[in-house]
Amino acid sequence: MKTFPVIHRIRSRNPLGIGGFSLPELLVSIAILSLLMLFTFQMMEQTQRTWLLAKETTSSYKEARAAFEVMTRRLSQATLNTYWGYDNPDNPREYEKKSELHFLVVNAKEALGEGPDGSRPGHAVFFNAPLGFTAESSPTGTPVYSNMEMLLNSWGYFVEFSSDENDRPSFLNKNNTIKKRLRYRLMEFRQPSESLSIYQDPPLSGRSSKTQIYDWFAKGQTGVNASVNRSASLGPKDVRTVRPVAENIIALVLAPRLPEFDRNDPDFIAPNFVYDTREFQWGQKSDKRVELSKHQLPPLMQVTMVAVDENDMARWLTTNGQREPNFVSDSLFKSQRSLEQDLESLNRDMLDQKVRHRVFTTTIRMRESKWTEDPDN
């Protein structure tokens, strides 16, 4: 009789008869939970890597993107300031379009020669625009000319392989404190309004060779190749007219074009990318294309720029002994008709060399262009 209360008490603790998890069930549960946690951590890690890569990519090309936007905006402001004048002031027969200014897209090496530290691959553009840049200042450092935003300037862009020795504080160059940094760089040419060389004698209209016509931006004290642009120390009145605006730019491709509805071949005006509003002075005057480009801006300009990743560029130079890379073959970008194929070829070459890159491209409208195929209009 004494055992019944004990049995009753034991049963009262588990009145429904429900048992706990068995050991195999616990092991399976733990395994499933571990797999879920593993998948969760892998997803979080992948998301973090993607975010960091996107952040790094955006940061790497931030300078290139900003330079590209500035370049295209200023290029769209190019002007020739054309007017109607006598064909021959001494014996006039008719009016014709005239201009004292110049616009050209040209092979950079052909127009400028080699750079001080390496090549100048790709294309270059030189033009005049009302950008209001002046450099002269008073002894106190204040600008002599102010509130003159529409003053005319000579401007241009090209790519070159060069060092940063002349663009950093001079004390860094003493005793080789910091080694020079070799990179491809997008260079900006800018002549102050008070130093325009395009108006120097003899006038452009009186020159008959390409070399003489190109002197206004290539030579002289304010030209691209002026010694002041390669000097580490400047005098009180020295002004550099060339400066880097972005590093790791390996290619600049400029394609003057017509609207597609104007012709079946919109690249008619510059099939080989070259466009010179003064080609009539040195080129084949019988060429219809040369005749149409006389003192006329192209209606459209397709601008393409290729930038590479800084880490990959540094790795390549370290691996190959700081010699200049030949990322862009001389056979590329010779004809507008093969522009897309050339870009694809360049992309494959860069991938083969494991160099990350980004292509920036846009088509801008030249604001001052009044393109016509009728010379009398």
C-alpha positions in Angstrom: 0.0 0.0 0.0 2.9 2.4 0.6 4.1 2.1 -3.0 1.0 3.6 -4.6 1.6 7.2 -3.6 5.1 7.0 -4.9 3.9 5.8 -8.3 1.3 8.5 -8.3 3.8 11.2 -7.6 6.1 10.0 -10.4 3.2 10.0 -12.9 2.1 13.5 -11.8 5.4 14.9 -12.9 4.8 13.9 -16.6 1.1 13.5 -16.8 1.0 13.3 -20.7 3.8 10.9 -21.0 5.9 13.2 -23.3 9.6 12.3 -23.6 12.7 14.7 -24.5 14.8 14.7 -27.7 16.8 11.7 -28.4 20.6 12.0 -29.0 20.3 11.4 -32.8 17.6 14.2 -33.1 19.9 16.6 -31.2 22.8 15.8 -33.5 20.7 16.3 -36.6 19.4 19.6 -35.3 22.9 20.9 -34.4 24.1 19.9 -37.9 21.2 21.7 -39.6 21.8 24.8 -37.5 25.5 24.8 -38.3 24.8 24.6 -42.0 22.4 27.5 -41.8 24.9 29.6 -39.8 27.6 28.6 -42.4 25.5 29.7 -45.3 24.6 32.9 -43.5 28.2 33.8 -42.8 29.2 33.0 -46.4 26.5 35.3 -47.7 27.5 38.1 -45.4 31.2 37.6 -46.4 30.3 37.7 -50.1 28.1 40.8 -49.6 31.0 42.5 -47.7 33.5 41.6 -50.5 31.2 42.9 -53.2 30.6 46.1 -51.3 34.3 46.6 -50.6 35.1 45.9 -54.3 32.5 48.3 -55.5 33.8 51.0 -53.1 37.4 50.4 -54.1 36.4 50.5 -57.8 34.5 53.7 -57.4 37.3 55.3 -55.4 40.0 54.1 -58.0 38.2 55.7 -60.9 36.9 58.8 -59.1 39.8 61.0 -60.4 39.4 59.7 -63.9 35.6 60.3 -63.9 36.0 63.8 -62.7 38.7 64.6 -65.3 36.5 63.1 -68.0 33.5 65.3 -67.1 35.7 68.4 -67.0 37.4 67.6 -70.3 34.1 67.0 -72.2 32.5 70.1 -70.7 35.3 72.3 -71.8 35.7 70.7 -75.2 32.0 71.4 -75.9 32.7 75.1 -75.5 35.3 75.3 -78.3 34.8 78.2 -80.7 36.2 79.4 -84.0 34.5 82.8 -83.9 34.0 82.7 -87.7 33.1 85.8 -89.7 32.6 86.7 -93.3 35.5 88.5 -95.1 36.9 89.2 -98.5 38.6 86.2 -100.2 41.4 88.6 -101.3 41.6 92.0 -99.6 43.7 93.4 -102.5 41.5 92.1 -105.2 38.2 91.0 -103.6 35.8 88.8 -105.7 33.6 87.3 -103.0 32.9 86.8 -99.4 34.1 83.7 -97.6 34.2 82.3 -94.0 37.3 83.2 -92.1 38.7 82.7 -88.6 41.9 83.5 -86.7 41.4 80.5 -84.4 42.0 76.8 -84.8 40.5 73.4 -83.8 42.1 70.1 -84.5 42.1 66.5 -83.4 45.4 64.9 -84.2 47.8 62.0 -83.4 49.5 63.2 -80.2 52.9 61.9 -81.1 52.8 63.4 -84.6 51.9 66.9 -83.3 53.9 66.9 -80.1 56.7 64.4 -80.4 57.8 62.1 -77.6 57.4 63.2 -74.0 60.3 63.8 -71.6 59.9 60.4 -69.9 58.0 58.3 -72.4 55.5 58.2 -75.3 52.4 60.2 -76.0 50.0 57.5 -77.3 46.5 58.1 -78.7 44.9 61.3 -79.9 45.2 64.9 -78.8 42.8 67.8 -79.2 43.6 71.5 -79.2 41.1 74.3 -79.4 40.2 77.9 -78.3 37.3 78.6 -75.9 36.1 81.4 -73.7 37.1 79.9 -70.4 38.4 83.0 -68.7 41.7 81.6 -67.3 44.4 84.2 -66.5 47.7 83.7 -64.6 49.2 87.2 -64.1 49.0 88.4 -60.5 50.1 91.5 -58.6 53.0 91.5 -56.1 50.5 90.8 -53.4 49.3 87.7 -55.2 45.9 88.9 -56.3 44.8 88.3 -59.9 45.4 91.3 -62.2 42.4 90.4 -64.3 39.2 89.5 -62.5 35.5 89.1 -63.3 36.4 88.3 -67.0 35.0 84.8 -67.3 34.6 85.1 -71.0 38.2 85.8 -71.9 39.5 83.6 -74.7 42.0 80.8 -73.9 43.9 78.1 -75.8 43.2 74.6 -74.4 44.0 71.0 -75.1 44.2 67.4 -73.8 46.5 64.5 -74.5 48.0 61.4 -72.7 51.7 60.9 -71.9 53.8 58.5 -69.8 55.8 60.7 -67.4 56.9 61.1 -63.8 55.5 63.3 -61.1 58.9 64.9 -60.1 57.9 68.4 -61.4 54.4 68.3 -59.9 55.2 67.7 -56.3 56.9 69.8 -53.6 60.6 70.3 -54.4 61.8 69.1 -51.0 60.6 65.6 -51.9 63.0 65.5 -54.8 66.1 66.3 -52.7 68.4 63.4 -52.0 65.9 61.1 -53.7 63.7 61.2 -50.6 60.8 59.7 -52.5 61.3 57.9 -55.8 59.7 59.3 -58.8 56.3 57.9 -59.7 55.9 56.9 -63.4 52.4 56.8 -64.7 50.3 57.4 -67.8 48.6 60.7 -67.2 45.9 62.8 -68.8 47.5 66.2 -69.4 45.7 69.5 -69.8 47.2 72.3 -71.9 46.0 75.8 -71.0 47.3 79.1 -72.2 46.3 82.1 -70.1 44.4 84.8 -71.9 47.3 87.3 -71.6 49.8 84.7 -73.2 47.9 83.6 -76.3 50.4 82.5 -78.9 47.8 81.9 -81.6 47.9 85.6 -82.6 51.6 85.8 -82.9 53.3 86.7 -86.2 53.1 85.3 -88.8 49.3 84.8 -88.5 48.1 81.2 -89.0 46.5 82.2 -92.3 50.0 82.9 -93.7 51.5 79.5 -92.8 51.6 76.7 -95.2 53.0 73.6 -93.4 51.6 71.5 -90.5 54.6 72.1 -88.4 54.3 75.9 -88.6 50.5 75.8 -88.0 51.0 73.6 -84.9 53.6 75.9 -83.4 51.0 77.9 -81.4 50.4 74.9 -79.0 53.5 72.8 -79.5 56.4 75.3 -79.3 57.3 78.6 -77.9 57.5 79.8 -74.3 53.9 78.9 -73.6 53.6 75.7 -75.7 53.3 72.1 -74.6 57.1 71.5 -75.0 58.2 74.7 -73.4 61.0 74.2 -70.9 59.0 75.8 -68.1 56.6 72.9 -68.2 59.5 70.5 -67.3 61.2 72.6 -64.7 61.2 71.6 -61.0 61.7 75.2 -59.9 59.7 78.2 -61.3 60.6 81.9 -61.3 58.2 84.5 -59.9 56.6 85.1 -63.3 56.9 81.6 -64.8 53.6 79.9 -65.6 53.2 76.3 -66.6 50.8 75.7 -69.4 50.6 71.9 -69.0 49.5 70.1 -65.9 48.2 66.5 -65.1 44.5 66.2 -64.4 44.3 62.4 -63.9 46.7 59.4 -63.5 46.5 56.0 -65.1 44.8 57.2 -68.3 46.2 54.9 -71.0 44.1 56.0 -74.0 42.3 59.0 -75.3 40.3 58.5 -78.5 38.5 61.4 -80.1 36.1 60.9 -83.0 34.6 64.0 -84.8 31.3 62.9 -86.3 28.2 64.0 -88.1 24.7 63.3 -87.0 23.7 59.9 -88.4 20.7 61.3 -90.2 22.9 63.7 -92.2 24.9 61.0 -94.0 25.1 57.2 -94.2 28.7 57.5 -93.1 28.7 59.8 -90.0 32.5 59.4 -89.7 32.9 60.9 -93.2 34.5 64.2 -91.8 37.3 62.3 -90.0 37.6 58.7 -91.1 41.1 58.4 -89.6 40.1 60.5 -86.5 42.2 63.5 -87.8 40.2 66.7 -88.0 41.9 70.1 -88.7 40.0 73.3 -89.5 43.2 74.5 -91.3 43.9 71.3 -93.3 43.0 73.3 -96.4 46.3 75.1 -95.9 48.5 72.0 -96.1 46.3 69.1 -97.2 44.6 68.0 -100.4 42.5 70.9 -101.4 40.6 68.8 -103.9 39.3 66.6 -101.1 35.7 67.4 -100.3 36.3 66.5 -96.6 39.1 69.1 -96.4 37.0 71.7 -98.0 34.1 71.1 -95.6 36.3 71.3 -92.5 37.6 74.8 -93.4 36.8 77.0 -90.4 34.0 74.6 -89.3 33.7 72.8 -86.0 32.4 69.2 -86.2 28.8 68.9 -85.0 29.5 66.0 -82.7 32.5 64.6 -80.9 32.7 61.1 -79.5 35.1 61.1 -76.6 36.5 57.8 -75.2 38.9 57.4 -72.4 40.4 54.3 -70.9 41.6 54.3 -67.3 43.4 51.4 -65.4 43.4 50.4 -61.8 46.2 52.0 -59.7 47.1 48.7 -57.9 47.3 46.8 -61.1 49.4 49.5 -62.7 51.8 49.6 -59.7 52.1 45.8 -59.8 52.8 45.8 -63.5 55.6 48.4 -63.2 57.1 46.6 -60.2 57.1 43.3 -62.1 58.5 44.7 -65.3 61.2 47.0 -64.0 59.5 50.4 -64.2 59.5 50.4 -68.0 56.7 51.9 -69.9 53.8 49.5 -70.6 52.6 49.1 -74.1 48.9 48.6 -73.3 47.7 50.3 -76.5 49.1 48.9 -79.7 50.1 51.3 -82.4 47.8 49.4 -84.8 44.7 50.4 -82.8 42.5 53.5 -83.3 43.5 54.3 -86.8 40.0 54.2 -88.4 36.7 55.2 -87.0 35.0 52.2 -88.7 36.9 49.8 -86.5 36.5 51.8 -83.2 34.3 49.3 -81.5 36.5 46.3 -82.6 39.6 48.2 -81.4 38.0 48.7 -78.0 37.2 45.1 -77.8 40.7 44.1 -78.7 42.1 46.4 -76.1 39.8 44.9 -73.5 41.0 41.4 -74.3 44.6 42.5 -74.1 44.1 44.1 -70.7 42.3 41.0 -69.4 45.1 38.8 -70.6 47.5 40.9 -68.6 45.2 40.9 -65.6 45.0 44.7 -65.5 41.6 46.0 -64.4 40.3 49.0 -66.4 37.3 51.1 -67.2 36.2 52.7 -70.4 34.5 56.1 -70.2 32.7 57.2 -73.4 30.2 59.9 -74.4 29.2 61.9 -77.5 29.0 65.6 -76.9 27.5 68.3 -79.1 29.8 71.1 -80.1 27.8 74.2 -79.0 29.4 76.6 -81.5 29.2 74.3 -84.5 27.1 75.7 -87.4 27.9 72.8 -89.7 26.9 73.1 -93.3 27.9 71.5 -96.6 27.1 74.6 -98.5 30.1 77.0 -98.4 27.9 80.0 -99.1 26.0 79.6 -95.9 
